[in-house]
Amino acid sequence: MIDYRRLRIALLGAGSVGSQVARLLLEHRAELADRAGADLELVGIAVRDVNAPRDAKLPRELFTTDAAALIHGADIVIELMGGLEPARELILEAINSGADVVTGNKALLATSGPEIFESAEQVGASVYYEAAVAGAIPIIRPLRDSLAGDRVKRIMGIVNGTTNYILDRMDTEGADFDAVLADAQRLGYAEADPTGDVEGFDAAQKAAILASLAFHTTVPLESVHREGITTVTASMIEAARHAGFVIKLLAVAERMDTDGQESISVRVYPALVPREHPLASVHGANNAVFVEAEAAGPLMFYGAGAGGVQTASAVLGDVVSAARRHIAGGVGVGESTRANLPILPIGAVTTRYQITLEVTDQPGVLATVASILSDGGVSVATVEQTVVDGAGTARIVIGTHTAREEDLSSTVQRLSASDVVRAVSSVLRVEGE
């Protein structure tokens, strides 16, 4: 047996992911040593309650409530406790004590990432976070390392499994949002308070992380335009299907050229995706990230976006990478965020749209609507009109040519104020064409 150098591993948090990480570190210790070139010894697990039930059976003597004491002396600290504090404080303490850090804390990285990465760079440590975005899918390392010599033009991804599960069932079954959300909560796909998922907060955090990596620019969370899926109805899903689309909550980050000035846009919203696009076939709670690079071309990353053992796979991959760095020596690899590209507001984005209106069913309505669109600089590509009921109401579904978001928004406001428009039922962007 090879006599490997021993590295001390401290684990903070033993929830669904943390308990699986601990189990795999213990069960596969010899195999991981062969891969890492070091004996990875789990020296302790910091938790709030040592008596709480766990998803895996773990030695009781490993548990402690003193996270700060556990960190000191560790070579690698795995943070899986979640939340902003005390996670931030403990990660900074671990870095300053000389440890490398592995984390899956997307919320913390999206809000305090620059501070954490700067601290690591100052002391020559590394921060690994493959598990922070898209669960088991390897996307962080490809963006940070494999595509570092390329120019990423655009990222478009389904990065929240809860919303994809809900929208997929609404599409395949014709079910209502509330009914599917209730099922998702019973099955454990959605929290009792699903706000973080269905309002797009979770996806926005991940979009900020992906954009920062892809465009070598710090992207603050407040610069990410965010919309959720709570306004998506069964009738919108049906209209999308009729037009050859599926509705997905997308995280979109793209490089843009505005008057010769290179910039980026980062946004999260429900969008229409053509059914022939690879992202349209992502079902259930799965995630997928579609990357377009200048030299490499289109790349697709697909797989489980959540789950204890699945996400633990990403965490352990980072642990092995951190161990190899310790054995090889040298300072850690810092984050490349020196491009400092300006981040454009949502109003500067250009895309196609589908606008659904409830209008008065009378002669001249189409002409009035077309005139409002034309005056706003929005060009009509398709129009479909159907009678809704016997109360003199018709539904008009308008597909536009490419338009600027700012122009489209002001035009929709004028449509809402028109005497012939009873309601603007929905406005959806079209992505992936």
ABEGO torsion letter per residue (X at the ends): XBBBBBBBBBBBEABAAAAAAAAAAAAAAAAAAAAAGBBBBBAEBBBABAABBBABBBBAAABBABAAAAABGBABBBBAAEEAOAAAAAAAAAAAAGBBBBBABAAAAAAAAAAAAAAAAAAGBBBBAAAABGEABBAAAAAAAAAAABBBABBBBBABAAAAAAAAAAAAAGBBAAAAAAAAAAAGABBABAAAAAAGAAAAAAAAAAAAAAAGBBBBAAABBBBBAAABBAAAAAAAAAAGBBBBBBBBBBBBBBGGBBBBBBBBBBBBBBAABAAAABBEABBBBBBBBAAAEBBBBBEBABEAAAAAAAAAAAAAAAAAAAAAEEBBBBBBAAAGBBBBBAAABBBBBBBBBBBBBBBGAAAAAAAAAAAAGBBBABBBBBBABAAGBBBBBBBBBBBBAAAAAAAAAAAAABAABABBABBBBBBGX
